[in-house]
Amino acid sequence: MTSKFKIGRAISFVTQKFFSKSNGNRGGAPNVAVVMVDGWPTDKVEEASRFARESGINIFFITMEGASENEKQYVLEPNFANKAVCRTNGFYSLNVQNWFSLHKTVQPLVKRVCDTDRLACSKTCLNSADIGFIIDGSSSVGTGNFRTVLQFVANLSKEFEISNTDTRIGAVQYTYEQRLEFGFDVYSTKPDVLNAIKRVGYWSGGTSTGAAINYALEQLFKKSKPNKRKLMILITDGRSYDDVRIPAMVAHHKGVIIYAIGVAWAAQDELEVIATHPARDHAFFVDEFDNLYKAVPKVIQNICTEFNSQPRN
């Protein structure tokens, strides 16, 4: 390999072509790319690497020697390795003195590649959450609109990679009372989850949203896996009969990210109290049930933006 090379372009190529389903990429297996560098990239690495990370590719850098004096004029990103990897804690970077020492990296590299729990980039916004839907089944919703709510829940669920080791879905329906429709550990394939959502029966009753949040924390999120992000997506069409402030604070304190979706007669101020801060990213209002589907892309976008903005160190 020559000293001047376009490593950003190489990473982009690998992301788009090499790790595609058409080339045999298996959805459930971690994706790993090992990049060996004996000089300095002469293009930008950061953007290509960010795209690779968000696609779930774990990039390991093996570097040999730095830029020589006459190469430094071509260097665009002096700390390119830190910008490329999932974590800048040394796990993804190995340095060797020269090509002859390369064999010494084999064992350490194999050990790290096989440590799947630490492959941080295998986690993407679509495959690393436990998502609990908290569904208002009160009388004001009505049978037809309740089916529309379930379609909204299905449309959101469809966007995620669902399995025991990826994203898991659970659901609670509430009125004055609460009912666990299914927990995180019940269905482990997308078709099974979508069928379970379709089968949820409309309950009808009052609107105790605060009690529903407490119930979901106990019955659903207590069984969440420690390495999963905990997302609560609450859908309601009216103001709660009970206090939502304290249950929402407890949920936020426990690390549960709440998205509050209000329809028709839902109270904007209450949605903002329930939702994780900042409310503008976590509280949504639609004027009628038939417009719920329009919120799907925005909710997914916000979930992913929040995930991708987490610090990588």
C-alpha positions in Angstrom: 0.0 0.0 0.0 1.4 3.4 -0.9 1.7 6.2 1.6 -1.0 8.4 0.0 -4.4 6.6 -0.2 -8.0 7.2 0.1 -9.1 5.3 3.1 -12.5 7.2 3.5 -13.4 6.0 0.0 -12.3 2.4 0.8 -14.5 2.4 4.0 -17.5 3.8 2.0 -17.0 1.0 -0.6 -16.9 -1.7 2.0 -20.0 -0.3 3.8 -22.1 -0.1 0.7 -20.9 -3.1 -1.3 -19.2 -5.7 0.9 -21.6 -5.8 3.8 -24.8 -5.9 1.7 -27.4 -8.7 1.9 -26.8 -9.4 -1.8 -23.2 -10.3 -1.0 -24.2 -12.7 1.7 -24.3 -10.5 4.8 -26.1 -12.2 7.7 -28.4 -9.9 9.6 -27.7 -11.5 13.0 -23.9 -11.7 12.9 -21.7 -8.7 14.0 -20.0 -6.9 11.1 -16.3 -6.3 11.4 -13.8 -4.5 9.1 -10.1 -4.6 9.8 -8.3 -1.6 8.2 -4.5 -1.8 7.9 -2.8 1.5 7.4 0.9 2.0 6.8 0.8 5.7 6.0 -1.7 8.4 6.2 -5.1 8.9 4.5 -5.3 11.7 2.0 -9.0 12.0 2.1 -11.6 12.5 4.8 -12.4 9.5 7.0 -14.9 10.9 9.5 -18.0 11.0 7.3 -17.5 7.6 5.7 -16.8 6.1 9.1 -19.9 7.6 10.7 -22.0 6.0 8.0 -20.2 2.7 8.6 -20.8 2.9 12.3 -24.5 3.7 11.8 -24.7 0.7 9.5 -23.5 -1.5 12.4 -19.9 -2.0 11.1 -17.1 -2.3 13.7 -13.9 -0.9 12.3 -10.6 -2.0 13.7 -7.5 0.0 12.8 -4.0 -1.5 12.6 -1.6 1.4 12.1 2.1 1.3 11.2 4.2 4.4 11.4 3.0 8.0 11.2 3.2 10.5 8.4 6.6 11.5 7.3 7.5 15.2 7.1 6.8 15.4 3.4 3.5 13.6 3.8 2.1 16.0 6.5 1.0 18.5 3.9 -1.5 16.0 2.6 -3.0 15.1 6.0 -6.6 16.3 6.3 -7.4 14.6 9.6 -4.5 14.1 11.9 -6.6 12.1 14.4 -8.4 10.0 11.7 -8.3 6.7 13.6 -10.2 8.3 16.6 -12.8 9.6 14.2 -13.3 6.2 12.6 -13.8 3.8 15.4 -16.8 3.1 17.6 -15.0 3.9 20.9 -11.7 5.8 21.4 -10.8 3.7 24.4 -8.0 1.7 22.6 -10.2 -1.4 22.0 -10.5 -0.7 18.3 -6.9 0.4 17.6 -3.7 -1.6 17.4 -0.3 -0.2 16.6 2.7 -2.1 15.2 6.2 -1.0 14.6 6.5 -2.5 11.1 5.1 -5.2 8.8 7.3 -7.8 10.3 5.6 -7.3 13.7 2.2 -7.8 12.3 1.8 -11.4 13.4 1.9 -10.2 17.0 -1.5 -8.5 16.5 -3.3 -11.7 15.5 -4.2 -13.0 18.9 -5.2 -9.7 20.5 -7.3 -8.8 17.4 -9.0 -12.2 17.3 -9.8 -11.9 21.0 -11.4 -8.4 20.5 -13.3 -9.4 17.4 -14.8 -12.4 19.3 -15.8 -10.2 22.3 -19.3 -9.5 20.8 -20.5 -7.7 23.9 -17.9 -5.0 23.3 -18.5 -4.6 19.6 -20.3 -1.3 20.2 -21.0 -0.6 16.5 -23.0 -3.8 16.2 -25.6 -1.8 18.0 -27.7 0.5 15.8 -30.8 2.5 16.6 -32.9 -0.2 15.0 -31.5 -3.3 16.6 -30.6 -2.5 20.2 -33.7 -1.5 22.2 -36.5 -2.9 24.3 -39.6 -0.9 23.1 -42.7 -0.9 25.2 -45.9 0.5 23.7 -48.4 1.9 26.2 -51.8 2.0 24.5 -54.8 4.0 25.7 -57.8 1.8 25.4 -60.3 4.3 26.9 -63.9 4.6 25.8 -63.3 7.8 23.9 -61.0 6.0 21.5 -63.7 3.7 20.0 -63.3 0.4 18.2 -62.4 1.7 14.8 -59.8 4.2 16.0 -58.3 1.6 18.3 -57.6 -0.5 15.2 -55.9 2.6 13.7 -53.7 2.9 16.8 -52.7 -0.7 16.5 -51.8 -0.1 12.9 -49.6 2.8 14.0 -47.9 0.5 16.6 -47.4 -2.2 13.9 -45.9 0.4 11.4 -43.4 1.6 14.0 -42.5 -2.0 15.0 -41.9 -2.9 11.4 -39.0 -0.5 11.2 -36.9 -2.3 13.8 -34.8 -5.4 13.5 -36.7 -7.8 15.8 -35.2 -10.9 17.6 -34.2 -12.1 21.0 -30.8 -10.4 20.6 -31.9 -7.4 18.6 -34.9 -5.1 19.3 -37.7 -6.6 21.4 -41.2 -5.4 21.6 -43.8 -5.4 24.4 -47.2 -3.9 24.9 -49.5 -2.7 27.7 -53.1 -1.5 27.2 -54.7 0.7 29.8 -57.9 2.3 30.9 -58.5 2.8 34.7 -56.8 -0.6 34.9 -53.8 -2.0 33.0 -53.2 -5.2 31.1 -49.9 -6.6 29.9 -50.7 -7.7 26.3 -47.3 -9.3 25.8 -43.8 -8.9 27.4 -40.4 -8.5 25.7 -39.6 -12.2 25.9 -42.7 -13.6 24.3 -42.2 -13.0 20.5 -38.9 -13.0 18.8 -39.7 -12.6 15.1 -41.2 -9.6 13.3 -44.2 -11.6 11.9 -45.0 -12.9 15.4 -44.8 -9.4 16.9 -47.0 -7.9 14.1 -49.6 -10.7 14.6 -49.6 -10.2 18.3 -50.3 -6.5 17.8 -53.1 -7.3 15.4 -54.7 -9.6 18.0 -54.9 -7.0 20.8 -58.5 -6.6 21.9 -60.1 -3.2 22.6 -60.8 -2.8 26.3 -62.8 0.5 26.8 -62.9 2.4 30.1 -61.3 5.4 31.8 -57.9 7.1 31.3 -55.3 6.6 34.1 -52.1 7.3 32.2 -49.9 7.8 35.4 -50.9 4.4 36.7 -50.2 2.9 33.3 -46.6 4.3 33.3 -46.0 2.8 36.7 -47.5 -0.5 35.6 -45.3 -0.6 32.5 -42.2 0.1 34.6 -43.0 -2.9 36.9 -44.4 -5.4 34.4 -42.5 -4.6 31.2 -39.3 -2.6 31.8 -38.2 -4.5 34.9 -37.5 -7.4 32.5 -35.5 -5.2 30.1 -32.0 -6.4 29.4 -29.2 -4.2 30.9 -27.5 -3.6 27.5 -30.7 -2.5 25.8 -32.0 1.0 25.4 -35.4 1.3 27.1 -38.0 3.1 25.0 -41.6 3.7 26.1 -43.9 4.8 23.3 -47.2 6.0 24.9 -50.3 6.7 22.8 -53.2 8.5 24.3 -56.3 10.5 23.1 -57.2 12.5 26.2 -56.1 14.0 29.5 -55.3 11.6 32.3 -57.6 11.2 35.3 -54.6 10.7 37.5 -51.2 12.4 38.1 -48.6 11.7 35.3 -45.8 13.9 36.6 -44.4 11.6 39.3 -44.7 8.3 37.3 -42.9 10.1 34.3 -40.2 11.4 36.6 -39.6 7.8 38.0 -39.4 6.5 34.4 -36.9 9.1 33.3 -34.9 8.4 36.5 -34.8 4.7 35.6 -33.3 5.5 32.2 -36.5 4.9 30.2 -36.8 7.3 27.2 -40.5 8.2 26.8 -42.1 9.2 23.5 -45.6 10.6 24.1 -48.0 10.5 21.1 -51.2 12.5 21.6 -54.2 12.3 19.4 -57.4 14.4 19.1 -58.3 15.5 22.7 -54.9 14.7 24.2 -53.4 17.6 26.3 -50.2 19.1 24.9 -49.0 20.2 28.3 -49.4 16.7 29.7 -47.6 15.1 26.7 -44.7 17.4 27.4 -44.6 16.4 31.1 -44.7 12.7 30.2 -42.1 12.9 27.4 -38.3 12.8 27.9 -36.6 16.2 27.7 -36.4 18.0 25.3 -40.2 17.6 24.8 -40.0 18.9 21.2 -38.1 15.7 20.2 -40.2 13.3 22.3 -43.8 14.7 22.3 -46.0 14.5 19.2 -49.5 15.6 18.6 -51.8 14.6 15.7 -55.3 16.1 15.3 -57.1 12.9 14.3 -56.5 9.1 14.4 -56.3 8.8 10.6 -53.2 11.0 10.6 -51.2 8.9 13.1 -49.3 7.2 10.3 -47.7 10.6 9.4 -45.9 10.5 12.8 -44.1 7.2 12.1 -41.1 8.6 10.1 -40.6 11.5 12.5 -40.6 9.2 15.6 -38.1 6.8 13.9 -35.9 9.6 12.8 -35.8 11.1 16.3 -35.1 7.7 17.9 -32.1 7.2 15.5 -30.8 10.8 15.8 -30.8 10.5 19.6 -29.0 7.1 19.4 -26.4 8.3 17.0 -25.7 11.5 19.0 -24.7 9.4 22.1 -21.0 9.9 23.0 -18.8 7.2 21.6 -16.2 7.2 24.3 
